[in-house]
Amino acid sequence: MDLLTAHPRRHPDTSFRQIGDEGGLVVLPGRAEVKVLNPVGIAVFSLLDGTRDVDALAATIAGEFEIDLAQAREDVIAFLTELQREGMLADAAA
């Protein structure tokens, strides 16, 4: 999946839960794994419903966390790359 042009979605087998202001957990049932995400990570993960591209995700995160848009975009791309590598994103064809 080309993350720069895609509208990424969470893998359908994942579930997540925000825990206060401290971040949250993502459960990967097929692999019996739990990933701990910081507040920015869980915010991005919660937005991955296939309706937003990288620029929309970055704009939302920049506004919510009051950070520079360019930095937010760079961070979102790095995070999505990690999620893709970990199998936590749905395939583009799915």
Accessible surface in RSA format (square Angstrom, percent):
REM  Atomic radii and reference values for relative SASA: ProtOr
REM  Chains: A
REM  Algorithm: Lee & Richards
REM  Probe-radius: 1.40
REM  Slices: 20
REM RES _ NUM      All-atoms   Total-Side   Main-Chain    Non-polar    All polar
REM                ABS   REL    ABS   REL    ABS   REL    ABS   REL    ABS   REL
RES MET A   1    75.38  39.0  11.93   7.9  63.45 151.1  20.34  17.3  55.04  72.9
RES ASP A   2    86.25  60.4  70.46  70.1  15.79  37.3  37.42  88.1  48.83  48.7
RES LEU A   3    14.88   8.3  11.69   8.4   3.18   8.0  11.69   8.2   3.18   8.6
RES LEU A   4    96.26  53.6  79.15  56.6  17.11  43.0  79.15  55.6  17.11  46.0
RES THR A   5   101.64  72.3  78.13  79.2  23.51  56.0  68.94  92.6  32.71  49.4
RES ALA A   6    19.23  17.7  10.32  15.9   8.91  20.3  19.23  27.1   0.00   0.0
RES HIS A   7    95.99  52.5  79.75  55.4  16.24  41.5  46.38  47.8  49.60  57.7
RES PRO A   8     1.93   1.4   0.00   0.0   1.93   7.0   1.15   1.0   0.78   4.8
RES ARG A   9    81.16  34.1  79.37  40.5   1.79   4.3  29.78  40.7  51.38  31.1
RES ARG A  10    63.65  26.7  57.66  29.4   5.98  14.2   5.20   7.1  58.45  35.4
RES HIS A  11    54.93  30.0  53.54  37.2   1.40   3.6  22.51  23.2  32.42  37.7
RES PRO A  12    98.87  72.1  62.24  56.7  36.62 133.1  73.74  60.9  25.13 156.2
RES ASP A  13    84.25  59.0  75.53  75.2   8.73  20.6  19.09  44.9  65.17  65.0
RES THR A  14    18.90  13.4   0.72   0.7  18.18  43.3   0.70   0.9  18.20  27.5
RES SER A  15    61.91  52.3  57.44  76.7   4.48  10.3  46.66  99.4  15.25  21.4
RES PHE A  16    71.83  35.9  44.92  27.8  26.92  70.0  47.22  28.6  24.61  70.4
RES ARG A  17   171.11  71.8 166.57  84.9   4.54  10.8  48.85  66.8 122.26  74.1
RES GLN A  18   113.98  63.7  93.35  68.2  20.63  49.1  21.46  45.7  92.52  70.2
RES ILE A  19    77.70  44.2  74.53  55.5   3.17   7.6  77.70  56.0   0.00   0.0
RES GLY A  20    55.90  68.9   0.00   N/A  55.90  68.9  41.62 114.2  14.28  32.0
RES ASP A  21   132.35  92.7 113.51 113.0  18.84  44.6  38.23  90.0  94.12  93.9
RES GLU A  22   144.74  83.1 121.19  91.7  23.55  56.1  46.90  90.7  97.85  79.9
RES GLY A  23     0.88   1.1   0.00   N/A   0.88   1.1   0.32   0.9   0.56   1.2
RES GLY A  24     4.33   5.3   0.00   N/A   4.33   5.3   0.68   1.9   3.65   8.2
RES LEU A  25    55.67  31.0  55.42  39.6   0.25   0.6  55.42  38.9   0.25   0.7
RES VAL A  26     0.00   0.0   0.00   0.0   0.00   0.0   0.00   0.0   0.00   0.0
RES VAL A  27    57.06  37.5  57.06  51.7   0.00   0.0  57.06  49.6   0.00   0.0
RES LEU A  28    10.02   5.6   8.63   6.2   1.40   3.5  10.02   7.0   0.00   0.0
RES PRO A  29    80.30  58.5  56.68  51.7  23.62  85.8  62.73  51.8  17.57 109.2
RES GLY A  30    74.23  91.5   0.00   N/A  74.23  91.5  38.88 106.7  35.36  79.2
RES ARG A  31   107.40  45.1  85.05  43.4  22.35  53.2  65.16  89.1  42.23  25.6
RES ALA A  32    98.82  90.9  60.62  93.6  38.19  86.9  72.35 101.9  26.47  70.1
RES GLU A  33    59.80  34.3  55.04  41.6   4.76  11.3  28.45  55.0  31.36  25.6
RES VAL A  34    85.12  56.0  57.96  52.5  27.15  65.4  57.96  50.4  27.15  73.6
RES LYS A  35    55.99  27.3  54.02  33.1   1.97   4.7  26.28  23.7  29.71  31.7
RES VAL A  36   120.49  79.3  93.38  84.5  27.11  65.3  93.38  81.1  27.11  73.5
RES LEU A  37    18.77  10.5  16.24  11.6   2.53   6.4  18.20  12.8   0.57   1.5
RES ASN A  38    94.26  65.0  82.14  79.4  12.12  29.2  31.08  74.8  63.18  61.1
RES PRO A  39    51.05  37.2  48.75  44.4   2.30   8.4  49.49  40.9   1.56   9.7
RES VAL A  40    50.39  33.2  50.39  45.6   0.00   0.0  50.39  43.8   0.00   0.0
RES GLY A  41     5.72   7.1   0.00   N/A   5.72   7.1   5.29  14.5   0.43   1.0
RES ILE A  42     4.22   2.4   3.96   2.9   0.26   0.6   3.96   2.8   0.26   0.7
RES ALA A  43    13.32  12.2   7.35  11.3   5.98  13.6  13.06  18.4   0.26   0.7
RES VAL A  44     1.76   1.2   1.76   1.6   0.00   0.0   1.76   1.5   0.00   0.0
RES PHE A  45     0.00   0.0   0.00   0.0   0.00   0.0   0.00   0.0   0.00   0.0
RES SER A  46    49.35  41.7  32.47  43.3  16.88  38.9  19.50  41.5  29.85  41.8
RES LEU A  47    29.19  16.3  28.00  20.0   1.20   3.0  28.51  20.0   0.68   1.8
RES LEU A  48     1.68   0.9   0.30   0.2   1.39   3.5   0.59   0.4   1.09   2.9
RES ASP A  49    65.92  46.2  45.85  45.6  20.07  47.5  25.60  60.3  40.32  40.2
RES GLY A  50    22.57  27.8   0.00   N/A  22.57  27.8   3.54   9.7  19.03  42.6
RES THR A  51    96.40  68.6  68.26  69.2  28.14  67.1  68.32  91.8  28.08  42.5
RES ARG A  52    69.63  29.2  67.21  34.3   2.41   5.7  12.49  17.1  57.13  34.6
RES ASP A  53    45.40  31.8  44.30  44.1   1.09   2.6   4.48  10.5  40.92  40.8
RES VAL A  54     1.18   0.8   1.00   0.9   0.18   0.4   1.00   0.9   0.18   0.5
RES ASP A  55    78.34  54.9  73.35  73.0   4.98  11.8  30.37  71.5  47.96  47.8
RES ALA A  56    40.76  37.5  31.58  48.7   9.18  20.9  39.08  55.0   1.68   4.5
RES LEU A  57     0.40   0.2   0.40   0.3   0.00   0.0   0.40   0.3   0.00   0.0
RES ALA A  58     0.20   0.2   0.20   0.3   0.00   0.0   0.20   0.3   0.00   0.0
RES ALA A  59    53.68  49.4  42.77  66.0  10.91  24.8  44.30  62.4   9.37  24.8
RES THR A  60    54.25  38.6  43.16  43.8  11.09  26.4  33.79  45.4  20.46  30.9
RES ILE A  61     1.35   0.8   1.35   1.0   0.00   0.0   1.35   1.0   0.00   0.0
RES ALA A  62    11.99  11.0   9.09  14.0   2.89   6.6   9.41  13.2   2.58   6.8
RES GLY A  63    56.13  69.2   0.00   N/A  56.13  69.2  39.37 108.0  16.76  37.5
RES GLU A  64   109.21  62.7  74.86  56.6  34.35  81.8  39.46  76.3  69.75  56.9
RES PHE A  65    63.52  31.8  43.18  26.7  20.34  52.9  48.63  29.5  14.89  42.6
RES GLU A  66   159.04  91.3 125.33  94.8  33.71  80.3  47.72  92.3 111.32  90.9
RES ILE A  67    65.90  37.5  48.70  36.3  17.20  41.4  56.86  40.9   9.04  24.5
RES ASP A  68    95.92  67.2  78.84  78.5  17.07  40.4  38.97  91.7  56.95  56.8
RES LEU A  69    98.78  55.0  94.51  67.6   4.28  10.8  94.51  66.4   4.28  11.5
RES ALA A  70    72.04  66.2  58.11  89.7  13.93  31.7  65.54  92.3   6.50  17.2
RES GLN A  71    80.38  44.9  77.48  56.6   2.90   6.9  30.13  64.1  50.25  38.1
RES ALA A  72     0.07   0.1   0.00   0.0   0.07   0.2   0.07   0.1   0.00   0.0
RES ARG A  73    83.43  35.0  83.43  42.5   0.00   0.0  28.90  39.5  54.52  33.0
RES GLU A  74   113.77  65.3 106.63  80.7   7.14  17.0  37.74  73.0  76.03  62.1
RES ASP A  75    61.14  42.8  56.06  55.8   5.07  12.0  21.65  51.0  39.48  39.4
RES VAL A  76     0.87   0.6   0.87   0.8   0.00   0.0   0.87   0.8   0.00   0.0
RES ILE A  77    44.14  25.1  44.14  32.9   0.00   0.0  44.14  31.8   0.00   0.0
RES ALA A  78    63.15  58.1  49.96  77.1  13.19  30.0  57.08  80.4   6.07  16.1
RES PHE A  79    33.33  16.7  29.65  18.4   3.69   9.6  32.73  19.8   0.61   1.7
RES LEU A  80     0.00   0.0   0.00   0.0   0.00   0.0   0.00   0.0   0.00   0.0
RES THR A  81    60.43  43.0  59.50  60.3   0.93   2.2  50.56  67.9   9.87  14.9
RES GLU A  82    80.50  46.2  80.25  60.7   0.25   0.6   6.89  13.3  73.61  60.1
RES LEU A  83     3.05   1.7   3.05   2.2   0.00   0.0   3.05   2.1   0.00   0.0
RES GLN A  84    63.36  35.4  50.48  36.9  12.88  30.7  24.82  52.8  38.53  29.2
RES ARG A  85   169.43  71.1 133.06  67.8  36.37  86.6  77.62 106.1  91.81  55.6
RES GLU A  86    54.03  31.0  48.96  37.0   5.07  12.1   9.58  18.5  44.44  36.3
RES GLY A  87    31.86  39.3   0.00   N/A  31.86  39.3  25.80  70.8   6.06  13.6
RES MET A  88     2.92   1.5   2.92   1.9   0.00   0.0   0.31   0.3   2.61   3.5
RES LEU A  89     9.73   5.4   1.41   1.0   8.32  20.9   1.41   1.0   8.32  22.4
RES ALA A  90     3.14   2.9   0.69   1.1   2.45   5.6   1.38   1.9   1.76   4.7
RES ASP A  91   107.24  75.1  99.89  99.4   7.36  17.4  21.34  50.2  85.91  85.7
RES ALA A  92    82.44  75.8  44.03  67.9  38.41  87.4  53.28  75.0  29.16  77.2
RES ALA A  93   108.00  99.3  65.36 100.9  42.64  97.0  77.14 108.6  30.86  81.8
RES ALA A  94    84.90  78.1  29.97  46.3  54.93 124.9  64.95  91.5  19.95  52.8
END  Absolute sums over single chains surface
CHAIN  1 A     5456.6       4217.1       1239.5       2971.3       2485.3
END  Absolute sums over all chains
TOTAL          5456.6       4217.1       1239.5       2971.3       2485.3
